[in-house]
Amino acid sequence: MLSLRGFWRRHRRKILVTAGILGSGYLLYRLYEAHKRRLADLERELLDGRENEELIKAQMQAHFENIQRIAATMTLPHAMKYLNSRVEEELDLWLLTERLMKGKGQPNTLTSSEKLELWDRLKILSFTKMLVSLWAVTLLNLYIRVQVNILGRHLYIDTARDLGSSQLLVR
């Protein structure tokens, strides 16, 4: 016991310095590990957030592609039928064509100047009908796509809110 006390007196300072260094090293190691663990958790959360954002973007993209497909296959054909009937009604070529056909069978009913005038009116009306049809179909397509996208966005947001609130209730 005496030798242990003597050993302690001779080497007390060295033992305390060594214990302090070892304790400080252990403390630094624990701090480093805690910091490393915190960084790994933050990276994992960031990665989960990115994956979640990518999933949301993919779901939204699929939703809008589905909406566009529905607009192209269901809504647009019905609207185009109505548009076609309105253009046919407003720019009717049948009367001019019928008068020209009647004049063809009976040579004395129409003079050549009347035939020329009817042909010119028919050409102008046909060209006008073609331009109006192209312009109207383009605008109708754009209008329907914009409207359906706006409605689809509202539907998506409402669905996401409902799912988010129901998930909060589950937790």
C-alpha positions in Angstrom: 0.0 0.0 0.0 2.9 2.2 0.8 4.4 1.6 -2.6 1.1 2.5 -4.3 1.0 5.8 -2.4 4.5 6.5 -3.3 3.8 5.7 -6.9 0.9 8.1 -6.9 2.9 10.9 -5.4 5.7 10.5 -7.9 3.5 10.2 -11.0 0.3 12.1 -9.9 0.8 14.9 -12.4 1.5 12.5 -15.2 -1.5 10.4 -14.4 -3.8 13.4 -14.1 -2.5 14.9 -17.4 -2.9 11.5 -19.1 -6.4 11.1 -17.7 -7.3 14.6 -18.8 -6.0 14.0 -22.3 -7.8 10.6 -22.5 -11.0 12.2 -21.2 -10.7 15.1 -23.5 -10.1 12.8 -26.4 -13.1 10.7 -25.5 -15.2 13.8 -25.2 -14.0 15.0 -28.6 -14.7 11.6 -30.1 -18.3 11.6 -28.7 -18.9 15.2 -29.9 -17.6 14.2 -33.3 -19.8 11.1 -33.5 -22.9 13.2 -32.4 -22.1 15.8 -35.0 -21.6 13.1 -37.7 -24.9 11.4 -36.7 -26.7 14.8 -36.8 -25.2 15.4 -40.3 -26.3 11.9 -41.5 -29.8 12.5 -40.1 -30.0 15.9 -41.9 -28.8 14.4 -45.1 -31.3 11.6 -44.8 -34.1 14.1 -44.2 -32.9 16.2 -47.2 -32.8 13.0 -49.3 -36.3 12.0 -48.1 -37.5 15.5 -48.9 -36.1 15.4 -52.4 -37.5 12.0 -53.0 -40.9 13.2 -51.7 -40.7 16.3 -54.0 -39.8 14.1 -56.9 -42.6 11.8 -56.1 -45.0 14.7 -55.9 -43.7 16.1 -59.2 -44.1 12.7 -60.9 -47.6 12.3 -59.5 -48.5 15.8 -60.7 -47.1 15.1 -64.1 -49.0 11.9 -64.4 -52.2 13.6 -63.2 -51.8 16.4 -65.8 -51.0 13.9 -68.6 -54.1 12.0 -67.6 -56.1 15.2 -67.6 -54.7 16.2 -71.1 -55.6 12.7 -72.4 -59.2 13.0 -71.1 -59.5 16.5 -72.6 -58.2 15.2 -76.0 -60.4 12.1 -76.1 -63.6 13.2 -74.4 -64.1 16.9 -74.1 -62.5 18.2 -77.4 -64.5 15.9 -79.8 -67.8 17.0 -78.2 -66.9 20.6 -78.4 -65.6 20.2 -82.0 -69.0 18.7 -83.1 -70.7 21.8 -81.8 -68.1 24.0 -83.4 -68.5 22.2 -86.7 -72.3 22.6 -86.7 -71.9 26.4 -85.9 -69.4 26.9 -88.7 -71.6 24.9 -91.1 -74.6 27.0 -90.1 -72.8 30.3 -90.5 -70.8 29.6 -93.6 -73.2 27.4 -95.6 -71.7 26.5 -99.0 -74.6 24.2 -100.0 -76.8 27.0 -101.4 -74.1 28.2 -103.8 -73.1 24.7 -104.8 -76.8 23.8 -105.4 -77.3 26.9 -107.6 -74.1 26.1 -109.6 -75.3 22.5 -110.1 -78.7 23.6 -111.3 -77.0 25.9 -113.7 -74.9 23.1 -115.0 -77.8 20.9 -116.0 -79.7 23.7 -117.7 -77.6 26.0 -119.7 -80.1 28.9 -120.0 -80.7 29.4 -116.2 -77.4 31.1 -115.4 -75.3 33.5 -117.4 -71.6 33.2 -117.5 -71.1 36.3 -115.4 -73.5 34.9 -112.8 -71.6 31.6 -112.8 -68.3 33.5 -112.4 -69.8 35.5 -109.5 -71.1 32.3 -107.8 -67.7 30.6 -108.3 -65.9 33.6 -106.8 -68.3 33.7 -103.8 -67.9 29.9 -103.4 -64.1 30.2 -103.4 -64.1 33.1 -100.9 -66.6 31.3 -98.7 -64.6 28.1 -98.9 -61.4 29.8 -98.0 -63.1 31.7 -95.2 -64.6 28.5 -93.9 -61.2 26.8 -93.9 -59.5 29.6 -92.1 -62.3 30.0 -89.6 -62.2 26.2 -88.9 -58.4 26.1 -88.4 -58.5 29.2 -86.2 -61.5 28.1 -84.2 -60.2 24.5 -83.6 -56.8 25.9 -82.5 -58.5 28.3 -80.0 -60.9 25.7 -78.9 -58.1 23.2 -78.2 -56.1 25.9 -76.3 -59.2 27.0 -74.3 -60.2 23.5 -73.3 -56.7 22.5 -72.3 -56.3 25.6 -70.2 -59.7 25.2 -68.5 -59.1 21.5 -67.9 -55.6 22.2 -66.5 -57.0 24.8 -64.1 -59.7 22.4 -63.0 -57.2 19.6 -62.7 -54.9 21.7 -60.6 -57.7 22.6 -58.2 -58.7 18.9 -58.0 -55.1 17.8 -57.4 -54.6 20.5 -54.6 -58.0 19.5 -53.0 -57.1 15.8 -53.1 -53.6 16.5 -51.7 -55.1 18.6 -48.9 -57.6 15.9 -48.1 -54.9 13.2 -48.0 -52.6 15.4 -45.9 -55.3 16.1 -43.3 -56.3 12.4 -43.2 -52.7 11.4 -42.7 -52.4 13.9 -39.9 -55.5 12.4 -38.2 -53.9 8.9 -38.5 -50.8 10.0 -36.7 
